[in-house]
Amino acid sequence: MGDSLSLWNLVMNASWIGKLVMFSLLLISIMSWIIIVQKWIVLSDAEKEVFGFEKRFWSGMDLSQLYRDGSSKQKNNTSVIGMETLFRSGFKEFTRLRQQPGIESDAVMEGAQRSMRVALAREEKVLEKNLPILATVASISVYLGLFGTVWGIMNTFVSLAGQSQASIAVVAPGIAEALLATEMGLFAAIPAAIGYNRYASKVDTVIHSYETFMDEFSSILHRQAHTKRVQE
């Protein structure tokens, strides 16, 4: 009986619905682990970028030079992400508008802030990409596994109805199939739930850093815009 209850035999001897449930859970689990690894890479890069760019930004470096450094990185096919993208969007629009004759300082600031908000929305989209999938996996995997459990137990009772005498040999395969479906459902759901909660928290932290930087950078640009206007 031990050989008949091996993992492979349980899967191969399961009903077609049981096999479909197990195969679906396996695919869902693989997909969620791929997303978990991808999000770890993306969010780790974002956190490092926040720390590195803030260090350069507050080092006293000239803002024009900081912008040119970013342009040089792009020319060398080095990606510019996160907080530096917000800075470049705001500074580029601020410089462009300020060079236009007759434009008010408030209009310059409004344009720079609008440009940064658009860049922020794009960065949020990148950071949050695929997170809803993890939440969905965490929600449905348990129910899908439960469906497989109920189906396996139901088949067990059906097989018992055709037996004159119940025995472990008759009951065990169906119960084992049912428990395997439960186990696979939990195996898919638990990592997805942990990954979603962990990464959602990280995304909120990074986005908060972006928003704080936008406020601080806007204050700097505001002083520059109005200082220039007073001098004129």
N, C-alpha and C positions, 0 to 999 in steps of 0.2 A: 504494500500500500504506500510505503514511503516513496518509491520511485514514481508512482502514479500521481503523487501530490507534489512533485517537483514543480518549481516555478514555471518552467517551460511547458510542461505537460498541462498545468492548470490553464495556461493561456491558450494552448492549442486545442484543448478539449472543451473550452468554454463555448457557450452558445454564441451564435453570430452577433447577437446584441451585446453580450458580454465582451466579445472581442472588439466590437466597435467602440464600446465605452472605454476599454483599456487602451486601445490605439489612440483614441481622441485625447485621453489624459496624458499619454506619453508625448504626443505632439505638442500639447499645450504646455507641458512641463519644459520641454526642450526650448520652445519659443520664449517662455518666461525667463529661463536662465540666460538665453542670448540677450534679451532686453536688460536683465539685471547687470550683466557684464558691460554692455554698451553704456548704460546710464552711469555706472561706476566710473568709466573712463571719461565721459563727458563732464560729469560733475566734479571729478578730481581736477580736470584741466581748468574748469571754471573757477574753482576755489584757488588754485595756484595763480591763475591770471589776476584775480582780484587782489591777492596779496602783492604780487609783483608789480602790477600797474599802480596801485595806490602808493607803493614805496617810491616809484619813479615820479609820480605826479606831485607828491608832497616833498620831494627832495629839493625843490626850488628851481627845477629845470624850466627854462623858457617854454611856454606853451607852444609856440611856433616850432621850436626844435622838437618837442615831443610829438607834434603832428607829423613833422618830416621823418622822424624815426619810424613811425607807423607806416608811412608811405614807402620807405625803403624796405621794410619787412615784406610788404605786399609785392614789391618788385622782385624780391628774392623768393617768391612763392611761399612765404611764411604766413600762415593764417592770422588774422587779427580778429579776436573774439571778445565777447563780454564787455567789461567796463571800458576798454580801449575803444570799442566800437561806438559806445555812447559818446565818449569824448570826441572822437573824430567826427561823428555826425553833428554834434552841437557846435564844435569849433569851426568846422567847414561852413556851416550855414551862417554862423555869427560873422565870420570874416567876409563871406560873400555879401551879406546884407549891409554890413557896416561900410562897405566900399561904394554902395549906391548913394548918390547924392540926394539930399533932402529927406531921407528916411528917418523917422523918429526912433529914439533909443528903445522905447517900449515895443515898437514893431520888430526891431532887431532881436530883442530878447524873446518875444513871442515866437518868432520863427525858429530861433535856436532851440527853445524848449520843445516846440512841436517836433522838430527833427529828432531830438533825443527820445521823445516819447514813442515815435515810430520805431526807432532802433531798439528801444526797450521791449516793445511788443514782439519784435522779431527774436530777440534773445530769449524772452519768456517762452516763445513757441519752441525754440530749440531745446531749452532745458526741460520743458514739460512733455516733450515728444515721447510717446509710447507709455507714459505713466498710467493713463486710463486703461491701457491693455492689462497692466499688472493688477490694477484694481478689479478688472473684470475677471481675470483668471482666479484671483483670490476668492471672488464671490461664487463663481459658477463651478469651480472644480469640486468643492465639497458636495454640492448638489448632484453633480454628474456622477461622482463616486457613490453617493447614496443611492442614486438610481440603479447603478450596477449592483449594489449590495441587495437592494430589494428584489431585483430581477433574479439574482443568484439564489436567494432564499426561496423565492416563489417557485423556481424550477426544482429546488430540493423537495418542497412539499408535493409538487406534482409527481415527481419520481417516486415519492413514498406512497402515493395513492395507488400506484400500480404494483406495489410489493406486498406480499402476504405477511412478511415479517421484516420489521425495520432493523437495520444494522449500521454500524459505523461506516462500513464500506460503501453503503448507499448514500449516507448523509454527508460524509466528509468532503467529497469533491465539490458539491454545490456550495456548502458553507465556506470552504476555502476560497472558491472563486468569488464569493460575495465579499469576504474579508479582504481579498486582494484588490478588489475595486475600491473599497474604502481606503486602503493604504495608499493606493496610487492617487486617489483624490486628495488626500492630505499631503502627500509628497509634492503635488503640484501647487496646492493652495498655500501652504505655510510659507515657503520661500517667497512666493509672489506677494503675500500680505506683508511680510517683513520688509521686502525690498521696496514696496510702494510707500509704506509709512516712513521708512528711513530716507528715501529719496525725495519724497514730498517735503519733508522737513528741510532737507538740504537745499532744495529749490527755493523754498520760502526765504531761507537765510541768504542765499546768493542774490535773489531779487531785491531783498531789503537792502543789501549792500549797494546794489545798482541805484536804487531810488535815493538812498542817502547821498551817494556820489553826485547824482543829478542835482539835488538841492544845493550841495556845496559848490559844485561847478557853476550852477546858475548864479549863485551869489558873486562868484569871481567875475563872471561875464557881465553881470549887472553893474558892478563897480567900474569895469573897464568901459562899458558903453556910455555910462553917464559921466565918467571922468572926461572922456574924449569930447562929449557934447558940451560940457562946461568950458573946456579949453577953447573950443571953437567960438 
